[in-house]
Amino acid sequence: MPVIDLARLLVNLSLALDFSRRGLMRHHQRVALIALRLGEAAGMSGDERFDLFKAAIIHDAGAVTWPEKDALEVFDVQQPWEHCHRGYRFISDVAVLSPAAEIILSHHDRWQGGNPSGNIKAGIPLAARIIHLADRLDVLLNDGEYVLDQKESIIRQVQLLAGKVFDPDLVDIFMQLARAESFWLDITAPCLTENLLELVGEHASTIDLADLISIARLFARVIDAKSPFTHRHSRGVAAVARYLARRMGMSDEDCLLMEVAGLLHDLGKLTVPEDILEKPGRLTEKEFNRVKQHTYYTYWLLKPFDNQLPIARWAAFHHEKINGQGYPFRLSGSQLCPGARIMAVSDIFTALKEDRPYRPGMAWPEIERIIARQAGQGMLDGDVAGVLIDSRGELEEIWGDLVTAGDHCALG
């Protein structure tokens, strides 16, 4: 498998975390850039700065719903630690990111103490203190006002909290950095991503397939936590897609990549409000139009890796139809590769099996009838649908394992 640049992967995937009612905020990229500037000026080593980057670029992974994100946009945020704990749980078992877990757990810890962690002052990890300052600094920025016109006001607000909320030594470092107009312009420039990756630079690392799967599982947890009705959806699609890929003759490596694509297939669903995802009745045309964007964003968030891996096409085309009547690209059969066809069948099977706001999960005979009908109408690939229908025993076992695993997670 081609090697994957971990920094580039995290920078791209972090964009999925940054959709809110106000659109795409690029909050994680901005916080990571500010944090790296502070970390460099504070004398952190290259390895320490890379761990700082890994934490900063996904620091709010535990804030999964739009109301949770709204609450964090208040500068003097109250009780912010629930999403810190959730982020810690999400990330602590991802080996390549594990150093970031403790940092994320404490990234809202206040200098004077009173934190659930029990940490105070220099007992708070330095990287967490840096991200706290960088995070609140970005929250103070008003996108509707020119950045240099805001800097003096922001500096004053940060200074007032030195030694109370923020590490006073870090505030002093910030004051030195803030003198340069380029510090502020870098945060809001169109070349933000390039500036950020340049700061990561030579300390970036590459990952193998096992690490890629673990990161995909992390983002699947974030995606599926958005609604109780989809709490195992991405894992379900991934497991079914991997099974069908093997039955359809794909190589072992491609079967694992199908699992990755399944875990990430709904990455763009983080752009859709929960009130639409959880609506108990039929969606209006305007609401369904919002839903249609989710696979579009899945594609564009994964597309930078398309020359190395086929996961963008496999993941994002799962609502396209063989007859060209799907969305959002309106692709037809000749444009849909086997991986995309497998993903489409895997997605609809899993969706039918799950409880939804408007109906309970369906029994096998009804699922089989719907999938056979859609294959007959030229919507789904008939061969893939046939393999699924012939695999009732294996798929019921896969589903049982998913339910059991989900129950264990809930108890934990």
N, C-alpha and C positions, 0 to 999 in steps of 0.2 A: 504493500500500500504506500502511495506517496506520503511523504512526511507533511504534517500540517503545522503551520506557524501558530503557536498557542496564543500569542498576543493578538494577532490579526483575528483569530477565531473569537476570542473574548470581546474584542472591540466591536465586531459585527453582531454577535449574539446579544451584547449589552443593549443595543438599540431596541430590541424587543421589550426590554424592561422600562423603556423611557416613553412609552405612549401613555398619555393621560387625556383628560378632557381638553387640555390646551394643545393637543397634538404631540408631535415628536419633540421631546425636550432636550435630548442629548446630555442629560444630567450626568450620567455615569462617565461619559467621556470627559466632560468638563471637570468633574471632581477628580478624576484620575490625573488629568493634566496638572491641575493646581497642586494635588498631593505630591506628584513627582517633583515639581519645582520646589516645594517645601522640603521634601525628603532630601533632595540633592543639596540644598542650601544648609540643611541640618547635619550634613556629613554622613548620611547613610551610605553603606556599601552598595555595590551593584546588585548583589543578591538580595539585600534588604529592600532595595527599591523595587526589585521585580516582585517580591512578595507584597509590597505595598501596592503596586499596580494591580496584582491579581485580586486583592481585596477591594480596592477602590472601584474597579471597573464593574463589579457585581455587588457592591456594598448593600444595595436595597433589594436584593433578590427575594428577601422575605416579605416585601410589600407587594402583594399579588393583585389586590383589587384596586379599582380607581379611587374609592373613598379612602383607602389606606394611603395611597399616593397623595391625595389631596391634603390629608392631615400633615404629611411631612413637608408640604410647601409653606407651612406656617413657621416663621423663623424661630420663635420661642416655643417650639413644639413641646407638648406635654406628653408624658408617658410614651416615649418612642421605642421602648425596649422590646415590645412584642415582636416586631418585625426583625429586630436584631437576633432574638432567640430563634425565630423561624429560619432566618438566613443561616445561622450557625448550624442548625440541624440539617438543612439542605446540603450544606457544603462540607461538613466535617468528614463524611465518608468518601469524598472524591479525592483520591490520593494526590493528584497533581495540583490540587487547590487547597489541600488541608492546612497549610500555614496561614491561609487567609481566614479560616474559620474563627479563631480566637480574636483576630483583629475586628472582624465584622460583629462579633458578639459585643464588643465594647465601643463601637464607633460612635455612640451617642453618650458615652460616659463623660460626666462633667468634672472639671479639674478639682473643684472643692469637695467632691464626693457626693454621697447620697445616691449612689448607683446600685442597682440590683447585683452587680458583679462583686460589690464590696471594694472595688478598686478606687484609689484616690491619688491624685497628683501624679508623681512619677511612677506609681504602681500601675497606672493605665498604660497598656502597650503604646510605645511611641507611634507606631503606624496608625493605631486607632485614634490617638490624639490628633494626628495630622489629618486623617480623613474627616474627623468631626469638624475641624476648622474649615477644611476645603468644602465640605458638604454645606455647611451653613453659609459660607461665603457665596456659593453658587445660588442658594435660595434667595439671598438678598438681591441678586441681579435681576433687573426688570428688563425683559426682552423688548418692551415697548419704548425704551429710552436708550439713547446712545451710551455705550458703555463708559466712555471717558467722562461723560457728564455725571456719572454716578459714583465715581471712585472715592471722592472725598467723603461723601455721606456714608458709604460702606466702611471705609477705614475707621471713621468715628464710632460706628456701631460695634465693630469688632474690638476696638480699643477699650470700650466701656466694659467689656466682658472678660478682658485679660485678667488672669488670676482668679476668676470666678467660674466661668464656663470653659474657657480655653486656657491651654498651657501658655503662661506669659512669655516664655522663651520663644515659642512658636509664633506668637503674635509679633514679637520683635523681628523675627525673621521675615514674617509676612510684610511688615512695614518697610523693610528694606527692598523686598521684591516689588512691592506695590508702587515704588517710585517710578519704575519704568513703564511707560505707556504700553510697551509690547507685552507686558504681563497680562494686561487687561484685554488687549486686542487679540492675543492668542486664544483666549477663552471663547471668544465669540466669532472668530474668523471662519470663513468657509473651509480653510485648510486645517481645521481642528484635528481631524483624524490623522492626517499626515504629521502634524506637529506632535501628537501624542505618540505615534509609533516611532518617530525619530527619538523621542525622549526615552522610550523603552530600549531601543537600539540594540546594542550587542548583547544585552542581557536577556533577550528573548530566547525562547527555547521551542523545540518541536516536540510533538507528541505522536504516539503510536495509536493503533486502532483501539486498544483497551482503554487508553485515556480518553479517546474521542467518545467512546460509548459511555464512560462514566460522566463526562461533561453533558452529553446528550440526555442522560437520565436526570441530571440536575435540572436542566431546563424543562424537561418533561414534568418534573414535580412542580415547578413554578407554573407552567401552563395549566396543569390539571387542578392545581389548588385554586384557580380563579373561580370555579363553580363546584358545588358539591355534586352536581349532576355529571361532571366529567372527571371525577377524582381518580379514575384509573384509565381514562380513555387513551392517552398517548401510549401508556405501557401496553394496553390491550392491542392497539393497532400495530405496535412494534412487534409484539409476540406473534400475532397472526401473520403479519407480513413476512417475518423471518421464516415461519413454518411453510407458508405457501411458496416462498422463493426456493426453499429446499426441494419441495415437491415438484416445482417447475424446472428443476435442473440447474439452478444457479450455483456458482462456485461457493465454497465455504466463506471466502472473504466477502463476496457480494451478498451472501445471506446476512453477515454481520453488518454490512453497510445498509442493508434493507432495515435492519433493526434501528440503526442510527436515524435513518430517514423517517421511520415510523415514530420514533420518539420526538422528532422535531417537526413533524408534518403540520402541526397546528401552532407553530411558533407565532405566526401572524395573528392568532386569536387574541393575543395580548393587546391588540389594537381595537378590540370590540368591547363596548361597555357591558358590564354584567347584567344590567336590566334587560338587554336584548337577549343575551345567552340564556337567561333564566326565565324569560317570559313564558307563562303557562299556556298562552293561546297562540293563535296563528300570527306570524309576523306581518307587519304592513310592508308595502313595497319599499318604503324608505328604510325600514329596519333591515330588510333582507339585503338591500344594497350595501349597508354597513357590513353585514356578514360576508358579502362577496369579496371584500378587500382582504380577508385574512390569508387566503392562499397566495394572493399577489405579494403580500409582504413576506410570507414564508420564502417565496422564490427569491426576492431581491436581497433578503438577509443572508441567504445561503449561496447566492450566485457567485460571489467572489472565489468560491472553491470549486466551481464547476469544471475548470480545466484539470483539476486533480481528482475529484470525486464526483459521481453522478447524483449525489444526494439531493441537490436542489430540484432536479427534474422528478426524481422519485417521490420526494416529499410534497412538492407544491402542486402537482397536477392531479391530486386525488379527487377533485370535483370536476375535472374535465370528463367528457363522455366520448365514447367511440363514435357516436353519430354527430359529434360537433356541437351538441347542445348544452355542454357544461359551462363552467365559469372558472376564472375570469378571462382566460386567454382564448376561449372558443376553439381549442385545438380539436382535431379529429383523429380518427384511428391511425392514419399513416404518420401522425406526428407524436403519437404516444408510445413510448418505449415499454418493454415488458415490466420494468420496475414500477412505472406509473400505473400501469393496468393492475398490477398486484396490489398496489397501495389503495387504489380506488375500491376494490372489492374488500380489502381488509378494513377500511374505514367504515364502509356502510354496514358490514357485518357487526363490527364493534358498536356502532351507534345504535343499531337495532337491538342489540343484546342489553344495552344499558337502560336504566331508568332515565327518563327525560321529564322536564317540567310538565309536559302535556300528556304523558302516557308512561306506564310501567314498561320495564324491559320485556321483550317479546320471547315467546317460546320458539324452539327450533323449527317446527313445521311452518310457522308464519314467516320466520326469517328466510327459510328455504324458498317459500313461495315468492317472496318479494325479490330476492336475488335472481331467481330463475326468470321471473317476469322482466326484470330490468335487462338481463342478458338477452332475452328474446326480443326486446325492443331496441337493441343496439346501443344500450347505454353502458353496459359493462362488458368486459371481455368474456366471451362464452367459455373459453378453455379454463380461465382462472376461476370463474364462477363454478364450473363443473368440478374442479378439484376441491374447492371449498365445500360444496354440497356433499361430495363423497367422503369428507373428512370429519363427519359429525363427532365421532368418538374422540378423536385427537383434539379437536377444537373445544369440546366440552371439558376435557381434561385441562387444557391450557387456561380456559376461563376459570375453572375451579381453583387452579393455582394462583391466578391473579386475585380472586376474591379472598383467598386465605392470606396471601401476602398483604393485601390491603387491610384486612382485619388486624393483622399483627402490627402494622404501622400505626393503626388507630390506637391500639392498646399501648404502644410504645410512646 
